[in-house]
Amino acid sequence: MGKRATIQDIAQKSGYSKTAVSFAFNAPEKISAEARDRILCIARELGYSPDPMARNFSKGRHMAIGFLLPQNPDKALGNPYTQAVIAAIAEVCQENGYVLSIIPPFRSSIPEAVKNAPVDGLITMGLYVDRNIRDALRGRCLPVVSIDGLEEDGFPSVGIDDEAAGYLQMNKVLGHGHRDIAVVSLPKTAYGKSKSDVTRRREAGYERALAEAGMSLSSILMVESSASYSGGKEAADRILSDHKPSCIVTMADIAALGVISSLSSRGISIPEDVSVVGFDGIEHTAGPVLSTIVQSASEKGRLSASMLFSAIGDDSLVTERKHIGFAFQEGATLRRIYGY
């Protein structure tokens, strides 16, 4: 393989300066048409191809945005809901001539990942933005949009009203007569916070619905699980080692599908023996249609990416939180207990 042609090679053969050669590719209006045509002709003869990294550097841009994974890669990328969010973000990137970089922790550290990522902006999802992460972002002067973040994080964000959604989910379960309930909650955050803020807000909604029925969170079984199929199966095993509730409520559809698999393997019928309720509204073809809270992954992804592109290069953008809608989908996995 021969040596790759450079701007210097074109300059020497064409008789123009390296600056003029650079202008021919990046700002042709700054040189004459004769010079541009001559330079481009020599470039074709030499088989020259501009280095996109160098071109982006000259523009002061990486032409990439980053998506910080909310969990370790094996769990995050195995969740269809996260996949749908990422796919929607990628579509907006393509429309804007950008690429999307998926950013896992660097040496188990999000601040290190933020410092080293060659991107022009970041989207986080379900990530608690602590002081170390804030300092890393501030040092990079990167615009950030948060999915399922908090207003107090100080970044524009996209999400649903998780407290209201948790209330609706639990209220539907209670309205069907269920009182012996187990909840499969979201896991500890991947980056050190004991409980995610999404989990806290949904639990607040559960508490409000339970209080109206004369109950409390302490009166139901709470089991933590990763938002994954295997996590749901493991959670169901732990629940059933205690007793068999009439309904298992989950904070992620992918975990609900794992719960259903575990129940089915034990010969437990859904919903005749145990009802199962999910959260997310993912599309799936295996098993019955879930009773679940439906929120649009695509809308979250597209809206967060659009907000980020508006923020890139615009220091005056104000912090705002945009809520998308949600609804309860009555599927085949929630039965009404006789008498209610």
C-alpha positions in Angstrom: 0.0 0.0 0.0 1.4 3.3 -1.1 1.8 6.4 1.0 -1.4 8.4 1.5 -1.5 11.7 -0.3 -1.5 14.8 1.9 -2.4 18.5 1.6 1.3 19.2 1.4 1.6 16.9 -1.7 -1.2 18.8 -3.4 0.3 22.1 -2.6 3.6 21.2 -4.0 2.2 19.8 -7.3 -0.4 22.6 -7.8 1.8 25.5 -6.8 -0.7 26.8 -4.3 -0.3 27.1 -0.5 -1.6 24.6 2.0 -4.1 27.2 3.1 -5.5 27.5 -0.4 -5.7 23.7 -0.6 -7.6 23.6 2.6 -9.9 26.3 1.4 -10.6 24.3 -1.8 -12.2 21.6 0.4 -13.6 23.5 3.3 -14.3 27.1 2.1 -14.1 27.2 -1.7 -15.7 30.7 -1.8 -12.4 32.1 -0.3 -10.4 31.3 -3.4 -10.9 31.8 -7.2 -12.7 29.2 -9.2 -9.6 28.6 -11.3 -7.5 27.8 -8.1 -10.3 25.6 -6.8 -10.6 23.6 -10.0 -6.8 23.2 -10.3 -6.4 22.0 -6.7 -9.3 19.5 -6.9 -8.0 18.1 -10.2 -4.5 17.5 -8.6 -6.3 16.0 -5.6 -8.1 13.5 -7.8 -4.8 12.6 -9.7 -3.1 11.9 -6.4 -6.1 9.9 -5.0 -6.4 12.3 -2.1 -9.3 11.9 0.4 -9.8 14.5 3.1 -9.3 13.2 6.7 -12.7 13.7 8.3 -11.2 14.0 11.8 -8.8 16.8 10.6 -11.7 18.6 8.8 -13.9 18.4 11.9 -11.0 19.6 14.1 -10.6 22.7 11.8 -14.3 23.4 12.3 -13.9 23.1 16.0 -16.4 20.2 16.0 -16.2 16.4 16.4 -19.5 16.0 14.4 -20.6 13.4 17.0 -22.8 13.3 20.0 -22.6 10.8 22.9 -25.2 8.7 24.7 -24.2 7.8 28.2 -25.4 4.3 29.0 -27.7 4.2 32.0 -26.5 0.7 33.0 -23.5 -1.5 32.2 -23.5 -2.3 28.5 -24.7 -5.9 28.7 -27.9 -4.8 30.6 -28.6 -1.4 28.9 -28.2 -2.7 25.3 -30.3 -5.8 26.0 -33.3 -3.7 26.9 -35.6 -3.1 23.9 -36.8 0.2 25.4 -33.2 1.6 25.6 -32.6 0.3 22.0 -35.6 2.2 20.8 -34.4 5.4 22.5 -31.0 5.0 20.9 -32.4 4.3 17.5 -34.5 7.5 17.6 -31.5 9.6 18.6 -29.5 8.0 15.8 -32.1 9.1 13.3 -31.9 12.7 14.4 -28.1 12.5 14.3 -28.2 11.3 10.7 -30.6 14.1 9.7 -28.0 16.6 11.1 -24.9 15.0 9.5 -23.6 13.7 12.9 -22.7 10.3 14.2 -23.8 8.8 17.5 -21.3 7.5 20.0 -22.4 5.0 22.7 -20.4 5.8 25.8 -20.0 3.2 28.5 -18.1 4.0 31.7 -14.4 4.5 31.1 -12.4 2.5 33.6 -15.7 2.2 35.6 -15.9 6.0 35.7 -18.5 8.3 34.0 -16.5 11.4 34.7 -13.5 9.9 32.9 -15.8 8.8 30.0 -17.1 12.4 29.8 -13.5 13.9 29.8 -12.3 11.5 27.0 -15.3 11.3 24.7 -14.8 13.0 21.3 -18.3 14.5 21.1 -20.0 17.9 20.8 -22.8 17.1 23.2 -24.1 14.4 25.5 -27.5 12.8 26.2 -27.9 11.0 29.5 -30.7 8.6 30.4 -31.7 7.8 34.0 -28.3 9.0 35.2 -27.9 10.9 38.5 -25.6 13.7 37.6 -23.4 14.1 40.7 -20.8 16.7 41.5 -17.9 14.8 39.8 -19.9 14.4 36.6 -21.0 18.0 36.7 -17.4 19.1 37.1 -16.3 17.0 34.1 -19.1 18.4 32.0 -18.3 21.9 33.1 -14.7 21.4 32.2 -15.6 20.3 28.7 -18.3 23.1 28.2 -20.5 20.4 26.6 -24.2 20.9 26.2 -26.2 18.1 27.9 -29.8 16.9 27.6 -31.1 14.4 30.2 -33.7 11.7 29.6 -35.5 10.9 32.9 -33.3 13.4 34.8 -34.2 16.0 37.4 -34.7 19.7 36.9 -32.3 20.3 39.7 -29.6 18.6 37.6 -29.4 21.9 35.8 -29.8 20.5 32.3 -32.6 20.5 29.7 -34.5 17.2 30.1 -37.2 15.0 28.6 -39.3 12.6 30.6 -42.7 11.7 31.9 -44.3 12.5 35.2 -43.0 9.3 36.9 -44.9 10.0 40.2 -48.2 10.3 38.3 -47.3 7.2 36.2 -46.5 5.2 39.2 -49.7 6.3 40.8 -51.7 5.3 37.7 -50.0 1.9 37.5 -50.6 1.0 41.1 -54.1 2.5 41.1 -55.1 0.2 38.2 -53.7 -2.9 40.1 -55.6 -1.9 43.3 -58.7 -1.1 41.3 -58.7 -4.7 40.1 -58.9 -5.9 43.7 -55.3 -6.8 44.3 -53.9 -6.4 47.8 -51.2 -9.1 47.9 -48.7 -7.2 45.7 -45.0 -7.5 45.0 -43.0 -4.8 43.2 -39.9 -5.4 41.1 -38.2 -2.0 41.3 -35.3 -0.6 39.2 -31.7 -1.4 40.2 -29.2 0.8 41.9 -27.7 3.2 39.4 -24.6 1.9 37.5 -22.6 4.8 38.9 -22.9 4.7 42.6 -26.3 6.3 43.7 -28.2 3.9 45.9 -31.6 4.4 44.2 -32.4 6.1 41.0 -34.6 9.2 41.0 -37.0 7.5 38.6 -37.4 4.8 41.1 -38.0 7.2 43.9 -40.6 9.2 42.0 -42.5 6.0 40.9 -42.4 4.7 44.5 -43.9 8.1 45.6 -46.8 7.4 43.2 -47.2 3.9 44.5 -47.3 5.2 48.1 -50.1 7.7 47.2 -52.2 5.0 45.5 -51.6 2.5 48.4 -52.5 5.2 51.0 -55.9 5.7 49.3 -56.5 2.0 49.7 -55.4 2.0 53.4 -52.1 0.5 52.6 -48.4 1.6 52.4 -45.2 0.5 50.7 -44.2 -1.3 53.9 -47.3 -3.6 53.4 -46.1 -4.9 50.0 -43.0 -6.9 49.0 -40.3 -4.8 47.2 -37.6 -6.6 45.2 -34.8 -4.8 43.3 -33.9 -6.1 39.9 -31.9 -5.0 36.9 -34.0 -3.8 34.0 -33.4 -7.0 32.1 -35.0 -10.3 31.2 -32.7 -12.3 33.4 -33.2 -9.7 36.2 -36.9 -10.2 36.0 -36.5 -14.0 36.3 -34.3 -13.7 39.3 -36.7 -11.3 40.9 -39.6 -13.6 40.4 -37.6 -16.5 42.0 -36.9 -14.3 45.0 -40.6 -13.3 45.3 -41.8 -16.8 45.0 -39.4 -18.0 47.7 -41.3 -15.8 50.1 -44.9 -16.5 48.9 -47.1 -16.3 45.8 -48.7 -12.8 45.5 -51.8 -12.1 43.4 -50.0 -9.5 41.3 -46.3 -8.6 40.5 -45.8 -5.0 39.5 -42.6 -4.2 37.6 -40.9 -0.9 36.7 -39.7 -2.2 33.3 -41.4 -4.4 30.6 -38.3 -6.4 29.9 -38.2 -7.4 33.6 -41.9 -8.2 33.4 -41.2 -10.6 30.5 -38.6 -12.3 32.7 -41.1 -12.6 35.5 -43.6 -14.2 33.2 -41.0 -16.7 32.0 -40.2 -17.7 35.6 -43.8 -18.1 36.5 -44.6 -20.1 33.4 -41.7 -22.5 34.1 -43.3 -23.3 37.5 -46.6 -24.0 35.9 -48.1 -20.8 37.3 -50.8 -19.3 35.0 -50.9 -15.7 34.1 -53.1 -13.9 35.0 -55.3 -16.7 36.5 -52.8 -17.4 39.3 -50.6 -14.3 39.3 -51.1 -11.1 37.4 -48.1 -9.2 36.0 -48.0 -5.5 35.2 -45.1 -3.8 33.3 -43.8 -0.3 32.6 -42.6 1.1 29.2 -44.8 -0.3 26.4 -42.1 -2.1 24.5 -43.1 -4.1 21.4 -42.8 -7.9 21.9 -44.2 -10.9 20.1 -43.7 -13.7 22.7 -46.3 -14.3 25.3 -49.5 -12.4 26.1 -50.0 -8.6 25.6 -48.7 -6.9 28.8 -50.8 -4.7 31.0 -48.3 -1.8 31.2 -47.7 1.9 31.4 -46.9 3.0 27.8 -44.4 5.8 27.2 -42.8 6.5 23.8 -39.1 5.6 23.6 -39.0 7.1 20.1 -40.5 10.4 21.3 -38.0 10.6 24.1 -35.1 9.9 21.8 -36.1 12.3 19.0 -37.0 15.1 21.4 -33.8 14.8 23.5 -31.7 14.8 20.3 -33.5 17.8 18.8 -33.0 19.7 22.0 -29.3 18.8 22.1 -28.7 20.0 18.5 -30.5 23.3 19.4 -28.1 23.6 22.4 -24.9 22.9 20.5 -23.2 26.3 20.0 -26.0 28.1 21.9 -24.9 29.1 25.4 -28.1 31.1 25.9 -30.3 28.0 25.8 -32.4 28.0 29.0 -32.9 24.9 31.2 -36.3 23.3 30.5 -38.0 20.0 31.2 -40.4 18.7 28.6 -42.9 16.0 29.6 -44.3 13.5 27.1 -47.5 11.7 27.6 -48.1 8.2 29.0 -51.1 5.9 29.4 -52.1 2.6 30.9 -52.5 -0.3 28.5 -54.9 -2.9 29.7 -53.4 -6.2 28.4 -54.0 -9.9 29.1 -51.7 -10.1 32.1 -53.9 -8.3 34.7 -57.1 -10.0 36.0 -59.9 -8.5 38.1 -60.4 -10.3 41.4 -64.0 -11.3 41.9 -66.0 -8.9 44.0 -64.1 -5.8 42.8 
